[in-house]
């Protein structure tokens, strides 16, 4: 049986009550380089996003879940994106607020999402794009068997310099 809850966190769907948290994360200029964002989002735009967040992954081709502590405090997001059911693959991204990093929450969230992606969505592979200098994320994904399959040189321009980005892939060998 698949669960979206571990000993410290749970993965849950976005709700209208997440508007403030979504605005905090999406409008944090220090995080914009992760999603190629160039300008802030207005509350009405974010509210509209929340209004449509209930769409099925097969329709929206993406799914964002809130990573929350058991007291319901949101601490991050975990996303499946570029969902391709025909080829049984999707991209995977995770963001944990800085105050909650290095406490094991990312490990728990990634484990829950991998189980969901492979067991419920029946995916064959997941991929992730991670900046070369994001050592913690690289270590986390590699600890779950993601392999680096390429380095995209000068892939992202951020803070006045180009940065390299790794492409990682995990294939479910159950097939």
ChimeraX attribute file (.defattr): number of C-alpha atoms within 10 A of each C-alpha:
attribute: neighborCount
match mode: 1-to-1
recipient: residues
	/A:1	6
	/A:2	10
	/A:3	11
	/A:4	17
	/A:5	17
	/A:6	15
	/A:7	9
	/A:8	13
	/A:9	24
	/A:10	23
	/A:11	25
	/A:12	17
	/A:13	15
	/A:14	21
	/A:15	14
	/A:16	14
	/A:17	10
	/A:18	17
	/A:19	17
	/A:20	13
	/A:21	15
	/A:22	23
	/A:23	17
	/A:24	11
	/A:25	18
	/A:26	19
	/A:27	17
	/A:28	13
	/A:29	13
	/A:30	10
	/A:31	13
	/A:32	16
	/A:33	14
	/A:34	14
	/A:35	8
	/A:36	11
	/A:37	14
	/A:38	10
	/A:39	11
	/A:40	12
	/A:41	13
	/A:42	12
	/A:43	13
	/A:44	10
	/A:45	11
	/A:46	18
	/A:47	19
	/A:48	13
	/A:49	15
	/A:50	19
	/A:51	13
	/A:52	12
	/A:53	19
	/A:54	14
	/A:55	13
	/A:56	11
	/A:57	18
	/A:58	12
	/A:59	9
	/A:60	14
	/A:61	15
	/A:62	19
	/A:63	21
	/A:64	20
	/A:65	21
	/A:66	27
	/A:67	28
	/A:68	21
	/A:69	18
	/A:70	14
	/A:71	9
	/A:72	12
	/A:73	13
	/A:74	20
	/A:75	21
	/A:76	24
	/A:77	23
	/A:78	21
	/A:79	17
	/A:80	22
	/A:81	20
	/A:82	16
	/A:83	21
	/A:84	15
	/A:85	15
	/A:86	7
	/A:87	10
	/A:88	15
	/A:89	23
	/A:90	22
	/A:91	18
	/A:92	25
	/A:93	18
	/A:94	19
	/A:95	18
	/A:96	20
	/A:97	11
	/A:98	9
	/A:99	8
	/A:100	12
	/A:101	14
	/A:102	11
	/A:103	9
	/A:104	12
	/A:105	22
	/A:106	25
	/A:107	16
	/A:108	19
	/A:109	26
	/A:110	19
	/A:111	15
	/A:112	19
	/A:113	23
	/A:114	19
	/A:115	16
	/A:116	17
	/A:117	20
	/A:118	18
	/A:119	13
	/A:120	12
	/A:121	15
	/A:122	15
	/A:123	22
	/A:124	19
	/A:125	19
	/A:126	22
	/A:127	23
	/A:128	24
	/A:129	20
	/A:130	22
	/A:131	20
	/A:132	16
	/A:133	12
	/A:134	11
	/A:135	10
	/A:136	13
	/A:137	20
	/A:138	20
	/A:139	11
	/A:140	15
	/A:141	22
	/A:142	15
	/A:143	11
	/A:144	13
	/A:145	13
	/A:146	20
	/A:147	18
	/A:148	18
	/A:149	12
	/A:150	12
	/A:151	16
	/A:152	16
	/A:153	12
	/A:154	11
	/A:155	13
	/A:156	16
	/A:157	12
	/A:158	12
	/A:159	9
	/A:160	6
	/A:161	8
	/A:162	12
	/A:163	16
	/A:164	15
	/A:165	20
	/A:166	21
	/A:167	17
	/A:168	22
	/A:169	21
	/A:170	20
	/A:171	16
	/A:172	14
	/A:173	7
	/A:174	6
	/A:175	7
